[in-house]
């Protein structure tokens, strides 16, 4: 249903392009698409010249990503236990992936994002704005059973700060006709000088 990044709003694309520019100007290290699903955004980042790989908890999603984009690297992994060394990456891209994590798990996830980023590295996170959770039983024309969580930008910014990040840009936009909530994108970085 979402084969590529053409679904994304122009303002969201602007934040993605800002993230890519920061990665290019920063550490010149690779990026992980954390919670990549079928790899549609991984492909977008690669098309923009980013050295990117994808991880997802779902083996089925990773199988689709590998079949669709065999030239890219995809691995089954948990957001709270990233398969990277300390300070290995220049960017962490979490496009609507943390919405499937319990709110109590986010401090550990954001600490992992911080751990794997080199000083000066950047993280981009997107999510639906609100509070609480919602259960979907039907989506994209299929019967499903899926929980997702809503967050305010202030909550996410506070959790990122608690992990050591500095939020440098925030976008909150109104819902488009096919969306039920406002959407947010936060761009944060691990300080280059950590004194």
N, C-alpha and C positions, 0 to 999 in steps of 0.2 A: 504493500500500500504506500510506503514511503521509500521508493527506490533510491532517491538521491536528495540533495540539499535544496532543491527548488521549492520545497514546502516552506522554507524558513522566511520569516519576515525581513524586509530590507534593513530595518534597524538592528535585528539580530545579526544579520550578515555583517553589518558595520562593526559590531563588537567582536565577531570572529576575526575580521580583517585586522582590527586593532591588536588582538591577541597574537596573531601571526606576525605582525610587524614588531611587537615587543620581543617575541621569540627570536626573530632574525637579528634584532639589535642587541640582544642579551647574551646568553651563554653559548649560543650556537650548538646546543646539545639537542638530542632527539626529544620528541613529544610522545606522550601516551594518550590515546583516546580511551579514557577510563569509563567503562560501561558502554562499549562501542556498539552493542547490538549486532546488526547485520553489516556494520561497517560503512554505512552511507556517509557519515561525517568524517570517518577516517579517509575515505576517498576524496572528500572535499579538501581536507587539509593537505593530502598528498598532491592534489592538483594545484595547490597554492605554493608548492615547493617545500613543504615541511617534511622532514624525516620523521615519520610517524608510524607507530604500531598500535594495535588495538587489543584491549582485554575486556572480557565479559564473563560473568558468573555462569551464563547459560552456554552449555556445550552445543546446543542446537543453533543458537545465534552465531557462535563462532564457526560452526560448520558451514552455515550459509555465507558468512563473511569470507571464509577461505575459498569457497567455491566461486563466489562472485569476483573476488579480487585476489587471485593467487599470487600476484606480484607483491602483496603487502603481508606483513607478519601479524598474526592474530593468535591469542593465547587465552585459555580459560584461567581466570584468576578472580580473586575477591578484592573489592575496593579497600577492605580493611587489612589486607595482607598483600601488598603489591610486590610483584616478583622483580624488583629492581634494587640495586645497591643504593646506599645513602648518597645523595647529591648527584645521581647519575643523569637526571633529565633536565631539559631546559623548559619543559612545559607539561602541564596536566590539563587535559581538556575533558570536562565532565558535563556533557550536553544532555540534560534531563535524565541523568543516570542516578543521582543521589535521591531522587523522589521515591525510589523503591526501597530505600534503607530506612530503618526505624530511626526516629529522631535521636534516641539515645546512642545510636551508633555513629552519628556524625562527628563527634569529637575525635574518635579513633580514626575515622576515614580522613578527616582533614589533617590530622597529625601524620598520617601516612603520605598524603600529598606533599606536606612540608618536608618530610624526611627524604623523599626521593628527588626533590627539586634541588638543583644547585643554587647557591646564593645568586640572586638576580633573576632566578627563574620565575615563571608566571603560571597562574592557574585561571581557567575560565570555567565558570559554573552557571548553568541555567536551570530554572525551576518554575513551577506554577506558584503564584502568590496567593497566600491565604493561611488558614490555620486548620489543624486537624488532618484527617485522612479521608479518603474516599475509596469505595470498593466499586470496581467496574465488573459487570457481568456480561457486557456486550461492547465490543469495540472493533472498528474497521470491518464490520460485517460478519463478525465471528462471535460465538459464545466464548467468554474468557472468565477467569477468576483472577483478578489483579488488584492489589492494594497499592495506592500511591499516597504520598504525604505532601501536604502543602506547607509552605514556610513563608515568613515575611522576610524581606531583604535585611531588616535589622537583626533578626535572629541569625541568619546565615553570616552576615558581616561580623557579628559578635563571636560566633563559633570560629570563624576564620582567624579573627584577631587572637582568640584564645590559643590557637595552634601556632601563632607566630607570624601570620600573614599581615600585610597591609593592603587594604582594599584601595585601588587607585581609580576605579571607574565603576559606575553602577547604572544600569538601564532598567527602568520599570515601564512597561508599556501596557496599554489597554488590550483587552482580549479582542482578537479578530472574530469575525462572524462564526467561525467553526470552533472557537475556543470558549470554554466556560469560565475561565478566570484570567486576570491579568498575568503577565509573564515577566520574569526578571532574569537579568544576566549580570553577574559580578565578575570583574577582572581584579585579581589580586596578585601580589608578588611576594616572594621571599626576599627580604632585604639583602642587598649585596654585601653590606657591612654589618655584621651581627656582633656588635660590641655590647 
